[in-house]
Amino acid sequence: MIDGRDGIYSVAFLVDGKHVVSGGREEEIRRWRIEDGKEVGTPMDAGNDTLNIAVPRDGKWIVSGTRSLADGGECGESRKSDRVPSTRWHHWVRAVDVSPDATTIVTGSDD
């Protein structure tokens, strides 16, 4: 268990192999050091429960799939560092992945 937390729905290794990112009930994506399970850096706001996370081989993106917003908005997020804004689509994104060349994101959802 990562630092004794519960409610983690998804984890993915970062390219360095020394860290993972997690998402879940806390509505944040967190980075963890594998060696000791401690959190590293500041969490990213996912905007909703993070159901899935994918990290492409180049390590420049973290893609998260989230549940629908309470107000009926859309969800599913992609972020490329701080330079590219989030993109939102779908409802209840149950699966996400990134192509090996990091040019395409695929999602699976309830809609």
Secondary structure, 3 states (H helix, E strand, C coil): CCCCCCCEEEEEECCCCCEEEEEECCCEEEEEECCCCCEEEEEEECCCCEEEEECCCCCCEEEEEECCCCCCCCCCEEEECCCECCCCCCCCEEEEEECCCCCCEEEEECC
